[in-house]
């Protein structure tokens, strides 16, 4: 019987090129028993953006305008975080979220 085995390094790049990490660079760390994470949603209205999460964990939220200007940054434990977009320039923005488990999710919004 012949057994074949292959091991290779894989690069994972986000579709928008914001994250470019080599998987072999990641270090596995032990997490505390109360570390939580989960899926998030972003709901946009005419005057604000609401970030929804399923667990009450530490969620770091950053809103970045195209071009790199940070418009908003907050760490929250709320299931619902509302961010006013009043006074923001029209344009495209990225809502970045990172939870206790270091899981990154991003959402695109447009302010008119």
C-alpha positions in Angstrom: 0.0 0.0 0.0 1.3 3.5 -0.9 0.4 6.6 1.2 0.9 10.0 -0.2 1.1 13.1 1.9 1.5 16.8 0.9 2.1 19.8 3.2 2.2 23.4 1.8 2.0 27.0 3.0 -1.1 28.8 2.0 -1.6 32.6 1.8 -5.0 33.8 2.6 -5.9 37.3 1.3 -9.2 39.1 1.8 -11.0 40.0 -1.4 -10.5 43.7 -0.7 -6.8 43.3 0.1 -7.2 44.9 3.5 -5.8 41.8 5.2 -2.8 39.9 3.9 -1.6 37.3 6.4 0.4 34.2 5.8 -1.4 31.4 7.6 1.9 30.0 8.9 2.4 33.3 10.8 -0.6 32.6 13.1 0.1 31.5 16.6 -2.4 29.5 18.5 -3.1 31.1 21.9 -5.2 29.7 24.7 -8.4 31.8 25.2 -10.1 32.4 28.5 -13.3 30.4 29.1 -15.4 33.5 28.8 -14.1 34.6 25.4 -17.0 34.8 23.0 -17.5 35.5 19.3 -20.0 35.0 16.6 -21.6 36.4 13.5 -22.3 40.1 13.1 -24.7 42.1 10.9 -24.6 45.8 9.9 -27.9 47.6 9.2 -27.7 51.0 7.6 -30.3 53.7 7.6 -30.2 57.3 6.2 -28.6 58.7 9.4 -26.9 55.8 11.2 -25.3 52.4 11.1 -26.2 49.7 13.6 -23.8 46.8 14.3 -25.6 43.7 15.7 -23.9 40.8 17.4 -25.3 37.5 18.8 -23.1 37.4 22.0 -22.3 40.1 24.6 -18.6 40.1 24.0 -16.0 42.7 23.5 -16.5 43.8 19.9 -14.0 46.3 18.5 -15.7 48.4 15.7 -13.8 50.7 13.4 -15.3 52.7 10.5 -12.8 53.7 7.8 -13.5 56.1 4.9 -12.1 55.1 1.5 -8.7 56.6 1.6 -7.9 55.4 5.2 -9.4 58.1 7.4 -10.7 56.5 10.7 -14.2 58.0 11.2 -15.2 56.0 14.3 -13.7 53.6 16.7 -15.2 51.9 19.8 -15.1 48.7 21.8 -18.5 47.6 23.0 -20.2 44.7 24.8 -23.7 45.6 23.7 -25.7 43.4 21.4 -26.5 46.5 19.4 -24.2 49.4 18.7 -25.6 52.4 16.8 -23.2 54.9 15.0 -24.5 58.2 13.7 -23.3 59.1 10.2 -24.7 62.7 10.5 -22.1 65.2 9.2 -20.0 62.5 7.4 -19.0 63.2 3.8 -20.7 61.3 1.1 -18.7 58.3 0.1 -17.8 54.7 0.7 -16.8 53.4 4.1 -15.7 50.0 5.6 -17.1 48.9 9.0 -14.5 46.6 10.5 -15.4 44.3 13.5 -13.1 42.1 15.6 -14.4 40.0 18.5 -12.9 38.4 21.6 -11.8 35.4 19.5 -10.0 37.7 17.1 -12.4 37.0 14.3 -12.5 39.8 11.8 -15.6 40.7 9.7 -16.0 43.7 7.5 -19.0 45.4 5.9 -19.2 48.1 3.2 -21.5 51.0 3.5 -22.2 54.1 1.4 -23.1 57.5 2.9 -25.1 59.8 0.6 
